[in-house]
Amino acid sequence: MSKTCLIDNEKLGMMTNSFKTKDGNVLCVKHAEVLGLTLKDVSESSTLDIQNSFNDLMSAMRKFNITDINQLSKSERKSLAYLAKRNLNKLSPDTYRQVEDITNQIAGNRLMLLGLGLKGSVDSLTPSYLAAILEQNWILIRQNEQIIELLKDKE
Protein backbone atom coordinates (compact mmCIF):
# COMPACT_ATOMS: atom_id res chain seq x y z
CA MET A 1 0.00 0.00 0.00
CA SER A 2 1.50 3.32 -1.03
CA LYS A 3 0.94 6.48 0.92
CA THR A 4 0.26 9.91 -0.54
CA CYS A 5 0.81 13.41 0.83
CA LEU A 6 -2.45 14.98 1.98
CA ILE A 7 -1.54 18.32 0.36
CA ASP A 8 -0.68 17.37 -3.21
CA ASN A 9 -1.52 13.63 -3.34
CA GLU A 10 2.05 12.88 -4.43
CA LYS A 11 2.99 9.26 -3.89
CA LEU A 12 5.56 8.80 -1.16
CA GLY A 13 8.02 5.94 -1.28
CA MET A 14 8.49 3.52 1.57
CA MET A 15 11.71 5.23 2.63
CA THR A 16 10.35 8.79 2.30
CA ASN A 17 10.10 10.67 5.57
CA SER A 18 6.57 11.67 6.38
CA PHE A 19 4.39 12.49 9.38
CA LYS A 20 1.05 10.96 10.28
CA THR A 21 -1.88 13.17 11.32
CA LYS A 22 -4.10 12.28 14.27
CA ASP A 23 -6.68 10.91 11.85
CA GLY A 24 -4.16 8.70 10.04
CA ASN A 25 -3.35 10.64 6.86
CA VAL A 26 0.21 11.43 5.82
CA LEU A 27 2.00 14.76 5.33
CA CYS A 28 5.35 14.79 3.57
CA VAL A 29 8.31 16.47 5.26
CA LYS A 30 8.50 19.12 2.51
CA HIS A 31 5.00 20.39 3.24
CA ALA A 32 5.48 20.11 7.00
CA GLU A 33 8.52 22.38 6.67
CA VAL A 34 6.59 24.82 4.46
CA LEU A 35 3.94 25.07 7.18
CA GLY A 36 6.52 25.25 9.96
CA LEU A 37 5.10 22.12 11.59
CA THR A 38 7.02 19.64 13.71
CA LEU A 39 6.30 15.93 14.03
CA LYS A 40 4.39 16.67 17.24
CA ASP A 41 2.34 19.44 15.55
CA VAL A 42 1.30 17.12 12.72
CA SER A 43 0.47 14.20 15.00
CA GLU A 44 -1.82 16.45 17.06
CA SER A 45 -3.53 18.01 14.01
CA SER A 46 -6.35 16.75 11.83
CA THR A 47 -6.05 16.50 8.07
CA LEU A 48 -8.60 19.29 7.66
CA ASP A 49 -6.66 21.63 9.98
CA ILE A 50 -3.45 21.07 8.02
CA GLN A 51 -5.18 21.54 4.67
CA ASN A 52 -6.79 24.75 5.93
CA SER A 53 -3.42 26.03 7.17
CA PHE A 54 -1.86 25.27 3.80
CA ASN A 55 -4.70 27.03 1.97
CA ASP A 56 -4.33 30.04 4.27
CA LEU A 57 -0.59 30.13 3.57
CA MET A 58 -1.20 29.98 -0.19
CA SER A 59 -3.80 32.75 0.14
CA ALA A 60 -1.31 34.91 2.06
CA MET A 61 1.31 34.28 -0.61
CA ARG A 62 -1.11 35.38 -3.35
CA LYS A 63 -1.97 38.52 -1.38
CA PHE A 64 1.70 39.49 -1.24
CA ASN A 65 2.30 38.48 -4.89
CA ILE A 66 4.55 35.57 -3.97
CA THR A 67 4.25 32.98 -6.71
CA ASP A 68 6.85 30.46 -5.58
CA ILE A 69 7.31 29.23 -2.03
CA ASN A 70 11.04 28.88 -2.82
CA GLN A 71 11.22 32.70 -3.12
CA LEU A 72 10.79 32.84 0.64
CA SER A 73 13.48 32.24 3.19
CA LYS A 74 12.80 29.69 5.90
CA SER A 75 12.02 32.46 8.41
CA GLU A 76 9.65 34.18 5.95
CA ARG A 77 7.82 30.89 5.36
CA LYS A 78 7.52 30.37 9.09
CA SER A 79 6.26 33.92 9.59
CA LEU A 80 3.62 33.55 6.88
CA ALA A 81 2.56 30.16 8.25
CA TYR A 82 2.48 31.58 11.79
CA LEU A 83 0.23 34.41 10.67
CA ALA A 84 -1.95 32.12 8.58
CA LYS A 85 -2.45 29.84 11.60
CA ARG A 86 -3.80 32.85 13.50
CA ASN A 87 -6.01 33.99 10.61
CA LEU A 88 -3.84 37.06 10.07
CA ASN A 89 -3.25 36.40 6.38
CA LYS A 90 -5.44 39.33 5.33
CA LEU A 91 -3.15 42.04 6.69
CA SER A 92 -2.04 44.97 4.60
CA PRO A 93 1.55 44.68 3.37
CA ASP A 94 2.70 47.43 5.79
CA THR A 95 1.08 45.79 8.79
CA TYR A 96 2.40 42.41 7.66
CA ARG A 97 5.99 43.70 7.76
CA GLN A 98 5.50 44.99 11.30
CA VAL A 99 3.88 41.77 12.46
CA GLU A 100 6.66 39.77 10.80
CA ASP A 101 9.19 41.76 12.83
CA ILE A 102 7.24 40.96 15.99
CA THR A 103 7.07 37.24 15.20
CA ASN A 104 10.81 37.18 14.50
CA GLN A 105 11.50 38.91 17.83
CA ILE A 106 9.29 36.47 19.69
CA ALA A 107 10.86 33.47 17.93
CA GLY A 108 14.30 34.75 18.92
CA ASN A 109 13.09 35.20 22.48
CA ARG A 110 12.01 31.57 22.66
CA LEU A 111 15.53 30.43 21.80
CA MET A 112 17.02 32.86 24.29
CA LEU A 113 14.51 31.76 26.92
CA LEU A 114 15.59 28.16 26.49
CA GLY A 115 19.25 29.09 26.84
CA LEU A 116 18.68 31.47 29.73
CA GLY A 117 16.36 29.05 31.46
CA LEU A 118 19.27 26.69 31.74
CA LYS A 119 21.31 29.45 33.41
CA GLY A 120 18.43 30.55 35.63
CA SER A 121 17.96 34.24 34.62
CA VAL A 122 15.45 35.59 32.14
CA ASP A 123 15.72 39.28 33.06
CA SER A 124 17.53 40.13 29.82
CA LEU A 125 14.45 39.12 27.79
CA THR A 126 12.28 41.92 29.21
CA PRO A 127 13.51 44.69 26.84
CA SER A 128 12.96 42.45 23.83
CA TYR A 129 9.40 41.57 24.85
CA LEU A 130 8.71 45.24 25.58
CA ALA A 131 9.93 46.11 22.08
CA ALA A 132 7.46 43.57 20.63
CA ILE A 133 4.63 45.10 22.67
CA LEU A 134 5.61 48.59 21.54
CA GLU A 135 5.54 47.45 17.91
CA GLN A 136 2.07 45.95 18.46
CA ASN A 137 0.92 49.28 19.88
CA TRP A 138 2.06 51.11 16.73
CA ILE A 139 -0.05 48.69 14.67
CA LEU A 140 -3.07 49.36 16.89
CA ILE A 141 -2.58 53.12 16.65
CA ARG A 142 -2.47 52.96 12.84
CA GLN A 143 -5.56 50.73 12.74
CA ASN A 144 -7.42 53.08 15.09
CA GLU A 145 -6.60 55.99 12.79
CA GLN A 146 -7.93 54.02 9.82
CA ILE A 147 -11.16 53.27 11.71
CA ILE A 148 -11.57 56.93 12.68
CA GLU A 149 -11.12 57.97 9.03
CA LEU A 150 -13.72 55.44 7.89
CA LEU A 151 -16.17 56.66 10.52
CA LYS A 152 -15.62 60.29 9.47
CA ASP A 153 -16.32 59.33 5.85
CA LYS A 154 -19.65 57.79 6.86
CA GLU A 155 -20.88 61.03 8.49
DOROMAR-901038 format. One line per 10 residues: number of its first residue (from 1); for each residue x, y, z of C-alpha. Coordinates in Angstrom, 2 decimals. Layout:
N
NUM	X/Y/Z ~ ...
This chain:
155
1	0.00/0.00/0.00 ~ 1.50/3.32/-1.03 ~ 0.94/6.48/0.92 ~ 0.26/9.91/-0.54 ~ 0.81/13.41/0.83 ~ -2.45/14.98/1.98 ~ -1.54/18.32/0.36 ~ -0.68/17.37/-3.21 ~ -1.52/13.63/-3.34 ~ 2.05/12.88/-4.43
11	2.99/9.26/-3.89 ~ 5.56/8.80/-1.16 ~ 8.02/5.94/-1.28 ~ 8.49/3.52/1.57 ~ 11.71/5.23/2.63 ~ 10.35/8.79/2.30 ~ 10.10/10.67/5.57 ~ 6.57/11.67/6.38 ~ 4.39/12.49/9.38 ~ 1.05/10.96/10.28
21	-1.88/13.17/11.32 ~ -4.10/12.28/14.27 ~ -6.68/10.91/11.85 ~ -4.16/8.70/10.04 ~ -3.35/10.64/6.86 ~ 0.21/11.43/5.82 ~ 2.00/14.76/5.33 ~ 5.35/14.79/3.57 ~ 8.31/16.47/5.26 ~ 8.50/19.12/2.51
31	5.00/20.39/3.24 ~ 5.48/20.11/7.00 ~ 8.52/22.38/6.67 ~ 6.59/24.82/4.46 ~ 3.94/25.07/7.18 ~ 6.52/25.25/9.96 ~ 5.10/22.12/11.59 ~ 7.02/19.64/13.71 ~ 6.30/15.93/14.03 ~ 4.39/16.67/17.24
41	2.34/19.44/15.55 ~ 1.30/17.12/12.72 ~ 0.47/14.20/15.00 ~ -1.82/16.45/17.06 ~ -3.53/18.01/14.01 ~ -6.35/16.75/11.83 ~ -6.05/16.50/8.07 ~ -8.60/19.29/7.66 ~ -6.66/21.63/9.98 ~ -3.45/21.07/8.02
51	-5.18/21.54/4.67 ~ -6.79/24.75/5.93 ~ -3.42/26.03/7.17 ~ -1.86/25.27/3.80 ~ -4.70/27.03/1.97 ~ -4.33/30.04/4.27 ~ -0.59/30.13/3.57 ~ -1.20/29.98/-0.19 ~ -3.80/32.75/0.14 ~ -1.31/34.91/2.06
61	1.31/34.28/-0.61 ~ -1.11/35.38/-3.35 ~ -1.97/38.52/-1.38 ~ 1.70/39.49/-1.24 ~ 2.30/38.48/-4.89 ~ 4.55/35.57/-3.97 ~ 4.25/32.98/-6.71 ~ 6.85/30.46/-5.58 ~ 7.31/29.23/-2.03 ~ 11.04/28.88/-2.82
71	11.22/32.70/-3.12 ~ 10.79/32.84/0.64 ~ 13.48/32.24/3.19 ~ 12.80/29.69/5.90 ~ 12.02/32.46/8.41 ~ 9.65/34.18/5.95 ~ 7.82/30.89/5.36 ~ 7.52/30.37/9.09 ~ 6.26/33.92/9.59 ~ 3.62/33.55/6.88
81	2.56/30.16/8.25 ~ 2.48/31.58/11.79 ~ 0.23/34.41/10.67 ~ -1.95/32.12/8.58 ~ -2.45/29.84/11.60 ~ -3.80/32.85/13.50 ~ -6.01/33.99/10.61 ~ -3.84/37.06/10.07 ~ -3.25/36.40/6.38 ~ -5.44/39.33/5.33
91	-3.15/42.04/6.69 ~ -2.04/44.97/4.60 ~ 1.55/44.68/3.37 ~ 2.70/47.43/5.79 ~ 1.08/45.79/8.79 ~ 2.40/42.41/7.66 ~ 5.99/43.70/7.76 ~ 5.50/44.99/11.30 ~ 3.88/41.77/12.46 ~ 6.66/39.77/10.80
101	9.19/41.76/12.83 ~ 7.24/40.96/15.99 ~ 7.07/37.24/15.20 ~ 10.81/37.18/14.50 ~ 11.50/38.91/17.83 ~ 9.29/36.47/19.69 ~ 10.86/33.47/17.93 ~ 14.30/34.75/18.92 ~ 13.09/35.20/22.48 ~ 12.01/31.57/22.66
111	15.53/30.43/21.80 ~ 17.02/32.86/24.29 ~ 14.51/31.76/26.92 ~ 15.59/28.16/26.49 ~ 19.25/29.09/26.84 ~ 18.68/31.47/29.73 ~ 16.36/29.05/31.46 ~ 19.27/26.69/31.74 ~ 21.31/29.45/33.41 ~ 18.43/30.55/35.63
121	17.96/34.24/34.62 ~ 15.45/35.59/32.14 ~ 15.72/39.28/33.06 ~ 17.53/40.13/29.82 ~ 14.45/39.12/27.79 ~ 12.28/41.92/29.21 ~ 13.51/44.69/26.84 ~ 12.96/42.45/23.83 ~ 9.40/41.57/24.85 ~ 8.71/45.24/25.58
131	9.93/46.11/22.08 ~ 7.46/43.57/20.63 ~ 4.63/45.10/22.67 ~ 5.61/48.59/21.54 ~ 5.54/47.45/17.91 ~ 2.07/45.95/18.46 ~ 0.92/49.28/19.88 ~ 2.06/51.11/16.73 ~ -0.05/48.69/14.67 ~ -3.07/49.36/16.89
141	-2.58/53.12/16.65 ~ -2.47/52.96/12.84 ~ -5.56/50.73/12.74 ~ -7.42/53.08/15.09 ~ -6.60/55.99/12.79 ~ -7.93/54.02/9.82 ~ -11.16/53.27/11.71 ~ -11.57/56.93/12.68 ~ -11.12/57.97/9.03 ~ -13.72/55.44/7.89
151	-16.17/56.66/10.52 ~ -15.62/60.29/9.47 ~ -16.32/59.33/5.85 ~ -19.65/57.79/6.86 ~ -20.88/61.03/8.49
